[in-house]
């Protein structure tokens, strides 16, 4: 699993599963609405690729890599609280056919980023 500075995670397969980290889910608070991109949407790393609304705020989700959206998680659209309860499992957002090599962080690098933001 890799991470971005925008608090998304993605798996390392050609078709990567994408979600937001538990740090981001905790910071958002109770998630009440999720809007995801349509299947077939082509995105570039850093492009908005969805929106998450919580009781605290509305936040965009950014594409962690270049690629094409090949599947969305309808379960998380139907039950946005999955992002809070299982951000690395049932709370995934979409699957992305990755093109190129994304610029991501290792778990150690991401932990350092979060530690810096928390202090």
C-alpha positions as CSV (number, residue, x, y, z in Angstrom):
1,X,0.0,0.0,0.0
2,X,1.2,3.5,-0.9
3,X,0.0,6.9,0.3
4,X,-0.2,10.5,-1.0
5,X,0.4,13.8,0.7
6,X,-3.4,14.4,0.3
7,X,-4.1,11.5,2.6
8,X,-5.3,9.0,-0.1
9,X,-4.0,5.4,-0.1
10,X,-3.7,3.1,-3.1
11,X,-2.7,-0.5,-3.6
12,X,0.2,-1.3,-5.8
13,X,-1.5,-3.3,-8.6
14,X,-2.1,-2.2,-12.2
15,X,-5.7,-1.7,-11.1
16,X,-5.2,0.0,-7.8
17,X,-7.9,0.3,-5.1
18,X,-8.1,3.8,-3.8
19,X,-9.4,5.2,-0.5
20,X,-8.6,7.9,2.1
21,X,-6.5,7.2,5.1
22,X,-7.7,6.7,8.7
23,X,-6.0,10.0,9.5
24,X,-8.2,11.8,7.0
25,X,-11.3,9.9,8.0
26,X,-10.7,10.9,11.6
27,X,-10.0,14.5,10.7
28,X,-13.3,14.6,8.7
29,X,-15.5,13.3,11.4
30,X,-18.7,11.4,10.6
31,X,-18.9,11.0,6.8
32,X,-22.5,11.6,5.6
33,X,-22.2,11.8,1.8
34,X,-19.8,10.5,-0.9
35,X,-19.7,11.5,-4.5
36,X,-17.5,9.4,-6.7
37,X,-16.4,9.8,-10.4
38,X,-18.1,7.9,-13.1
39,X,-16.5,4.7,-14.4
40,X,-14.5,5.5,-17.5
41,X,-13.4,8.9,-16.2
42,X,-9.7,9.5,-17.1
43,X,-7.9,11.4,-14.3
44,X,-4.4,12.8,-13.8
45,X,-2.6,12.7,-10.5
46,X,-3.9,15.5,-8.3
47,X,-7.2,16.0,-10.1
48,X,-10.3,16.1,-8.1
49,X,-11.9,12.6,-8.2
50,X,-14.8,12.8,-5.9
51,X,-16.1,14.6,-2.8
52,X,-16.7,13.6,0.8
53,X,-19.1,15.5,3.0
54,X,-18.9,15.1,6.7
55,X,-20.6,16.7,9.7
56,X,-17.5,19.0,9.8
57,X,-16.8,19.9,6.2
58,X,-16.8,19.0,2.5
59,X,-13.5,17.8,1.1
60,X,-12.4,16.8,-2.4
61,X,-10.7,13.5,-3.0
62,X,-7.8,13.8,-5.4
63,X,-6.6,11.1,-7.8
64,X,-3.4,9.6,-6.5
65,X,-2.2,8.7,-9.9
66,X,-2.8,9.1,-13.6
67,X,-5.3,6.5,-14.9
68,X,-8.9,5.5,-15.7
69,X,-11.6,4.9,-13.1
70,X,-12.7,1.3,-13.7
71,X,-15.0,0.7,-10.7
72,X,-16.6,2.6,-7.9
73,X,-17.6,1.3,-4.5
74,X,-21.4,1.5,-4.5
75,X,-21.5,0.2,-0.9
76,X,-19.7,3.3,0.3
77,X,-22.0,5.6,-1.7
78,X,-25.0,3.8,0.0
79,X,-23.3,3.8,3.4
80,X,-20.7,6.6,3.7
81,X,-20.0,5.7,7.3
82,X,-17.9,2.8,6.0
83,X,-15.1,5.4,5.4
84,X,-15.0,6.0,9.1
85,X,-15.5,2.4,10.3
86,X,-13.2,0.6,7.8
87,X,-11.1,3.1,5.7
88,X,-8.7,0.5,4.4
89,X,-11.3,-2.2,3.8
90,X,-15.0,-1.8,3.0
91,X,-14.5,2.0,2.9
92,X,-12.5,2.0,-0.4
93,X,-13.7,4.5,-2.9
94,X,-12.8,3.4,-6.5
95,X,-10.5,1.3,-8.6
96,X,-8.1,3.0,-10.9
97,X,-6.2,1.5,-13.9
98,X,-2.9,3.2,-13.2
99,X,-0.8,4.5,-16.1
100,X,2.8,5.5,-15.4
101,X,4.5,5.5,-12.0
102,X,2.7,7.5,-9.4
103,X,4.6,9.7,-7.0
104,X,3.6,8.2,-3.6
105,X,4.9,7.8,-0.1
106,X,5.8,4.6,1.7
107,X,4.1,3.9,5.0
108,X,7.1,5.3,6.9
109,X,7.2,8.5,4.9
110,X,3.4,8.9,5.4
111,X,3.7,8.3,9.1
112,X,6.3,11.1,9.2
113,X,4.0,13.4,7.3
114,X,1.1,12.7,9.6
115,X,3.4,13.2,12.7
116,X,4.5,16.5,11.3
117,X,0.9,17.6,10.7
118,X,-0.3,16.5,14.1
119,X,2.4,18.5,16.0
